[in-house]
Amino acid sequence: MNNIIKLEHIAKIYEVGAEKVHALKDVSLTIDENEYVAIMGPSGSGKSTLMNIIGCLDTPTKGTYIFTGVNVSEMDDNELAEIRNKEIGFVFQTFNLLPRSNALHNVELPLIYAGIPKNERQEKAIQALKSVGLEDRIYHKPNELSGGQRQRVAIARALVTNPSIILADEPTGNLDTKTGEDIMALFNELHEKGHTIILVTHEEYIAEHAERIIRLRDGLIERDEPVENRVIPNHTLSEG
Amino acid sequence: MKRFFFDLKEGIIISLKAIAANKMRAILTTLGIIIGIVAVTTMSTAIVGLREAFLSSLSSLGNDVLYVDKFEWFGSRNWRQYRNRKDITYDQYVKLREMLPADAYEAMAPNKRTFGKTVKYKQRSVQATLIYGTTEEFIKTSGAIPENGRFMNEFEVKAGRRVCIIGQDIAKNLFPNMDPLNKYIRINNVPLKVIGVLEKQGSAFFGSFSMDGQIIMPLKVFERLFGQRHGRMLIDIKVADVNKMDDVKELVTAVMRTVRKVPPGKPNDFAVNRQDVFTEVYDKTVGVVALAGIVITALSLFVGAIGIMNIMFVSVTERTKEIGIRKAIGARTWSILLQFLSEAAIICMIGGVIGLIISFPLSLIIDRFLPTAMPLDIVFLSLVISALVGIISGFLPAYKASRLNPVEALRYE
């Protein structure tokens, strides 16, 4: 299998006033294509920092990050933006949809920044919304949608550029258990379709949906092991 | 380049939505720009109008004509000194004409003027604003062209025939519904035959008197009517080539010094005037005041620009999260910059358009006093200026937005 992500001795140091905070000390890991990985750890363990670096939202202070064969640790802001746009689909805990735009426009947004003309991008956005079971909600604004539906819009937005990885940061954190389960079922389905999924969570149960769990503590990898009894949601989407 | 227009188009669409979402705030923000644009356009319309009014009031003076006068127009010496100079005489005109090379000038007309004389035809009477006593060449130096009839000829001038050419106002008031030609008007009880009616001329010197109230007659007749010493004589010289005005002026000065026997080393006791001294004096005085006016009104536009900058900073802070989202899903620095710049520019241009809509009727009011409507280049310029104001005042906030760290921006609540 191909390496999609290769981190080598990544360190991230924040300077807070005169003090230096070592958010990540020395992290090396690889993630292959079509893997389903959960990153776990208590708060302050560095998992958000790691997610930001993997998601090209931030660059490491030390170490190299090879993403789809390209060294991104030295890239400037605009090059990183292009990588995020084309190769990474983000799903956030708080959905992070544009509140004034409808579902369609929210899903279209990454395609706007990819420079795709209007007709083509609407077509793709509608396709993505269909694939998460929201074809009858495309003109609804976020405040007219339930939490689960909002998160599906966000997932559609993550999928629409056909990215190399989907990076989900506590995707069920703001949802009730039932809806959360639906979303996890959707991730499972995407994984089965061949998507590479990285899940950041502090919930053991949610993490157990993945095939592999990387546990962080104090900026270091504590454990990195496969999941023995994966939770397989017996749900299918389109309802809920 | 294609990508730039794509980004620009999307940036404009995004900013239009953002403005639509905050209409009240946008309107209040544009108020500063509206006031600024109204002030600047109205002020410049007034200034342009004032200058145009001034220039058109000079139109009775030709730009290719030299005026030999014992007074210097806008001279620095006091009036009494000029008044004590010897008058220019008809003999001096004859000598000047003899001595000046014939190819230097096209026409030369000595003339005297008088103001506010009563003119009668039967029971009707009217005040002639201006009466000229001159020669047949005055038609060339003054540009007073007869619309009906004809100008006086050399013979009539030499013989001192009692003929005259009258302006439109005189014709209208003395001869309502009548053809004035070949009728006899009376001045100081002396009859004069009307041989021509001048084209409409308009008013001169800020409407202080109408050039349509003038009467032109042979110099000899003038002197007979009003006396030899009435009115001071000027010699109007229309130069052959307008590009050689300065040379001819030198020549005329030299000849006049000889004719008037000015000893070498003494200053001229006459002046060779030109129309453009009026423009120069105008630009030196009114022009400076006008410039100050523009600068002061431009300050109000500046205040409007500060308002835009302020509100754009608020807008950026308020939308930090949105900026974070956009950056996370791939908006480049440039796209964000363009989005906020176009928002500022659009707000300003809306202000500019509203400002123009308000100042247009104002310019029509000005138009009633000064002969000008709002010039099109001011309309265009103020739109460009308002867009520029938006771009300049929006730049700092937009730059701040484009530089936001996506991680921190996403965390912002």
Interface residues (C-beta under 8 A of the other chain):
Chain A: N52 G55 L57 D58 D77 N78 A81 E82 R84 N85 K86 F90 F92 N96 L97 L98 R100 S101 L109 P110 I112 Y113 A114 G115 R157 T161
Chain B: R3 F6 D7 E10 K17 A21 K321 E322 G324 I325 R326 K327 A328 I329 G330 A331 R332 T333 W334 S335 N405 P406 V407 L410
